[in-house]
Amino acid sequence: MMCGAPSATQPATAETQDIADQVRSQLEEKENKKFPVFKAVSFKSQVVAGTNYFIKVHVGDEDFVHLRVFQPLPHENKPLTLSNYQTNKAKHDELTYF
């Protein structure tokens, strides 16, 4: 993978689901609602001074959200951060940088 360029979209893994689960409460707090479903579907990653993850998450019915999660470098001992997100997404919407 080239540093700075996002990877190709890949199917979500157990690690992707774990990352999404760790920022779920941050999203629910910002949106002021609880999501009945929170299933990571696909993701892209981007190597920066740490890693950005762009994750498509199914949140119930036909609704999806796109998350941008920042994972600091391991030696920094900092938690994952929900950097940005997009709501009102559909299953076919492409994950893009935002």
Number of C-alpha atoms within 10 A of each C-alpha: 10 8 11 13 13 20 16 11 16 12 12 17 13 9 10 22 18 13 20 25 14 16 18 17 16 14 19 12 10 10 11 10 10 13 14 10 13 18 19 26 17 20 25 22 21 20 17 15 12 13 18 24 24 28 29 31 26 22 17 12 8 10 14 24 21 26 26 25 22 23 22 17 13 9 6 9 9 10 13 16 16 21 16 13 16 12 13 10 17 15 13 7 12 12 19 13 13 11
